Amino acid sequence: MAFVGWVDGVVKEQPTPDASGAGMADAGRGGGQKQRYEKPGGGGGGGQNEDKPAVKGKLPQATMQQQVLAPDPHPPAIAQPSLPTAATIQADPVLLPPDTRAINYGDPKSKATELSSGAGTGGGIGEGTGGGVGSGNGTGYGPGNRNNTGGGEPNIGGAGPGAGSGGEADLHRIFNVKDVTRRAVIVARPEPLYTEEARKNQTTGTVTLRLVLGANGTVTNVVALSRLPDGLTEKAIEAARRIQFTPAEREGRKVSQYATINYNFNIY
């Protein structure tokens, strides 16, 4: 027998999921974006093989889109500033509302104060594997596998305990325009800037973005449906994140609404 090397990235066995809700909305009793109650499931974890435990901090934006950049509690050193890629975890945003505090990324349940990504592997933060946050295996949050949160295997939950269709928890999901009582109203829409490369190459056209106008007045979940080269898509996303609006309403309460925005790039 000969020693070949250490085995890395071994998937950990996960605990049995709690039978209640999950996430941080409604004091951890959230059920997800479906209308009728259904227990959410899934999880995530990560780390960068550091000796110290994962630092306490906030979670990055939760989105069900594919993860592009894993969270890292260490502030990045940017030699040439440009439009950054936002870190995300792959989870139902209804369960993990945006945290706007100006603090480092980390595990909200950790008690450690020194900056550390934790002993896990695969990027991300924690003691697990996969680019998420926590002790799970995946790009979500907490014990569980693959993505989302709540433990066990991934599942998009619904409403909150006893809420049912049209109940209180139903107001926490993201609505299409036709399903709101009053549409969101954009009051300020900054125009994107042209890049020098696009001007040099005479690049013109339209960037179409799908995004969420949140009940809390923030723009989240920006996804490009059609793109342009030479940095114009990134400029459109940057401008979209600075949109100011009055949130949509349903049954007299502020709610989050999907929206589609077009940005036209022309050279005159």
Beta strands, then each sheet from edge to edge (+ up, - down):
strand 1: 33-38
strand 2: 41-42
strand 3: 44-45
strand 4: 61-63
strand 5: 88-90
strand 6: 125-126
strand 7: 133-139
strand 8: 145-146
strand 9: 151-155
strand 10: 158-158
strand 11: 174-175
strand 12: 185-188
strand 13: 205-213
strand 14: 219-226
strand 15: 244-246
strand 16: 248-250
strand 17: 253-265
sheet 1: 1+ 10-
sheet 2: 2+ 9-
sheet 3: 3+ 7- 6-
sheet 4: 3+ 7- 8-
sheet 5: 4+ 5+
sheet 6: 11+ 17+ 13- 14+
sheet 7: 11+ 17+ 16-
sheet 8: 12+ 15-
end
